[in-house]
Amino acid sequence: MSDAAVIASPGVRSPLREFWNRLRRRKVALVSAALLLLLVLSAVFAPWVAPYDPTAADYANILAPPSAAHWAGTDAFGRDILSRIIWGGRISLAVGFLSVSIGGIVGIGLGLISGFYGRWLDSLIMRSSDVLLAFPGILLAIGVIAILGPGIDNVIYAVAVFSVPVFARLVRGSTLALKSAPYVDAARAIGVKSRWLMLRHILPGALPSVIVYFSMRVGTSILTAAALSFIGLGAQPPSPEWGAMLADGRSFIGVASHVTFYPGMAIFVTVLAFNLLGDGLRDALDPKLKNV
């Protein structure tokens, strides 16, 4: 039977279609994806979506409660909180995606090398990963920033560092399971080079678990970046980063709780959406759940 006949056969579905059919049954994951898409679009189009300049002070409306003019109220300098949250989404989402992407690229490479070649390379990479994993993520990030100095760029590097060992272990496990698969042995037998074996035959098999972990890790990274900004090691004033906004408003919780409530809700909803999306992706990508 030709390839065209197989593709045209109504009983044969592409992997992408099967993935979509399983994912669309996870309503919570779809709602989370839609919410995240809305956050990304609002961050990208912040200059047109935000009603006010996020750094413009209005001393006639200091700590004003939510109203028709300011839907989320204003802060101690009269700055519109909703506008700052929208602009802050740019920073938080960028930190989350960039840090996890950097950590993922490095970790995937190390995991492939470790699992494929084994021996002393495996021991060296895994023992180094064990050292990094021995530290709580936030403490490791604080240590990196203590060396590099505060700032949002250094937060990205700090969060990326503690993402590397988990990606490395994840990909190493998949590589160990796949490198002895029949199709890999067949490719090796016809002379396919090691780097192409890793990139074209082993890496695709490890991608489902990497995608799931990537989604969940972005939420964790946003939370970590917000924590670092909250203690003064991340974004610096007057940057509208969500963690920095929480730090600015903690002195006014008793008199103007909206100053901390809305940035806190932005962090909560975003991190929760990434985690729920990761759960849905895990269920949709797991071959054991084809009929679920």
N, C-alpha and C positions, 0 to 999 in steps of 0.2 A: 504494500500500500504506500502511495506517495505521501510526502510530508503535507502537501496541500489537502489530501483526503483526510489525513489525521486531524489537521486543524479544523477542517470543515465538519468533521463528525460531531453530531450533537451530543454524544456521550462523553466527549473529551473536553475538559476545561483547562484553561491555562492556569498556572500557579497564581498569577496575579488576580484572576477572577475568583479563584477559590479563596484567596486571602480576603478579598473584598466581601465575598458572600458570608464568610465567618465574622468579619469585623462589623458588618452592618447589623448583625444580631446583638452586638454589644452596645446597647443604646447609651449607656453611661459614657463609654469611650467616645462615641460619636459626639455627644454633647460637649465633652471635654475638649475634643479636637476643634469643634466649632468655636468654643470659648477662646481657646488659644489662638485660633486664626484671627478672631476679633481683636485680641490683645496685640498680636503682631501687626495687624493693619493699622490699628490706632497709634502704635508706636512709630511705624513707618511714615504715616501721614500726620504726625503730631503737629507740625506747623499749621495745618488746616483744620485739625480736629479740636485742638485745645482752645478753649475760649479766651484765654489770657496768656500773656507772657509769663512763663514760670518763675522768672527772677524779678519781675516788676513788683516793687513794694507799694502798698496802698495804706498809708498810716491812718486813714480815716476809717478803715475797716479791719482793725487789728482783732484777731481771734473772733471774727464774726461767725455765728452759727450757720449751718446750711440754710440756704434761701434760694429764691428764684434767680438771683444774680450770681450767687456762688453755690452751686449744688452741693459741694462738700465742705463749704465754709472756707475760712482763711486761717493762716497761721499767725505767729507772733509778729510778723512783718507785714501782714495784710496781703500776702501772696495767695493766689487762688490754689487750693489744695488739689482740686480735680485736674487742673492744668499741670501741676507738678507731678501728679501720679501718671498722667498720660506721657509726659516727657520722661519721667523716671522709668517707664516701661522700656524705653530705648536702652537705658543703661543696664537694667536688670536682665533683660532678655539677651542683650549682647554679651554680658558677662557670662551668663549661663551657657549659651551656645558656643562661644569662643573657647571658654575654659574647658568644657567637656570635649569639644572637637580636638583641641590640642592634646589633651590627655588621652583621648581615644586613638588618635593617629599614632602617638608614641607607644601607647600600651598595646595596640593591635600589632604593630611591628615587632615589639619585643616578645609578645605572646606567640606569634608565628615562628620566630627564630628559636625561641625556647622549646616549643613543642616539636618542631620539625627536626632540629639538629640534635637536641638532647645533650647528654653527657655534661661536660664542664660548663658549656654555655647555659644549659638549663639550670644547673645549680647556681651559677653566678646571678642570673636574672631573677630566679625565684627567691633566693636568699635576700637579694636587694629589695624585692617586693615585700618580703616578710618584715624587713626593717621599717619600711614606710608604713605598712599596715599596723605595726605595733603602736603607732601614735594615733590618737584620736584626730580625725580630719581637721577640726577647727584649730587644734593646737599646732598641727603641722603647718597649716596655713599661716597662723600667727608667727611661727618661727621663720617661715619664708619671708613674710613681710618685714619682720624685724631685721632681716639681712638686706632686703631690697629697698625698704622704706615704704611709707604709706602711699596710697594712690590707687586709682581704679585699674590702671594697667598692671600693677604688681599684684592686685587681687586676682586678676585673670591667671597670671602665672602660678600664684599660690594655690588656687583651686585646681588648676590643671595638674599640679604635682601629685596631689593625693587621689586624682582620678586614674593616673597611670597604672598603679599596681593592680587595681581591680580589673581593668580592661585586659591587662597582661595575663592574669590568671584565667579569666573567662575564655580568652582566645586560645590560650595554651591547652586548656581542657578539651576544647573542640578540635584542636589540631591533633592532639594525641589520639582522639577517637577516629579522625578522618584520614590520617596519613597512611593507615594500613587498609583503607577501603579498596575494593577491587578496581574501581575506576581510576584511583590514584596509582595503584600498582601498574595498571595497563598504560597509563600516561608515562610513567617512569620507564616502562619496558620499551617504549618507542622512542625514547631519548629526550623527553621533555625536560628542560633544565629546572633546577631546584626552585629558582625564583618564580618561574611560571607555574610550577606545581603549587606553590604557596598562594600565589595571587589569583590564579584562574580556577583552581580545583579545590583548594582547601578553604580559602577565605570565604567564598560564597556560602559554604556550609556553616560557617561560624557567624554569618551576618544576622540571622534572626535573633539570636541571644544578644548580640551587640546592639541591635536596634532597640530592643526592649530596655536594656540597661541604659542606653544613651538617653532615652526619653525620661526615665526615672532620675537619672543623674543630673539632668538639666535643672529639675526642680530642686534637688538637694543643693546644687551649686548656687542657685538664686538665693536660697535660704542662707547659705554660708556667707555669700557676698553681703547680704543684708546685715548679718550678725557682725561682720568685720567693719562695715560702715557704721553700725550702731555704736561700736566701741572706739570709733575714731581712726581706724586703720584703713578704711576703704575710701569711698568717695568723699571729697572734702567740700565744705560749704562754698558757694551756695548751690552746689549740684543737687538736682531734685531726685536723688537716688532714694529708694523706698526705705532702706535701713537708716540712712542719714535723716530722713524725715521723721522717723520714729524717735531718733535721738533728740532732734530739735524739739519735739512736742512732749517729751516725757515730763518736763517741768510744769506742764499745763493740764495734766490729766484730770485734776480735780476741778478745774474751772472751764476747760474746753476740751472735752474728751474726743471730739471729732478730729482734732489735730493728729492724734495717734490712731484712732479707730480706722479711718479710711486707708492710710498706708498699710496698716496691719492687715486689713481685709484684702488688699491687693496682693500682698505676699502670700497670705493663706490660700486664696482662691487660685492663684497661679501655680503654686507648688502642688496643691491638691489636684488640679487639672492635669498636670504632667504625670503625677502618680497614677491617676485613674486611666489616662491614655496608655501608660506603660502596661497596666494590667490588661487592658483590652488588646493591645498589640501582642502581648505574651500569649493570650488565649487564641488569637487569630493565627499566630505563626507556629503554634505547637502542632506538629503533625498528629499527635495522639488525640487531638480534639477535633478531628475533621468532621465528625458527625454531631458535634455538640452545638 
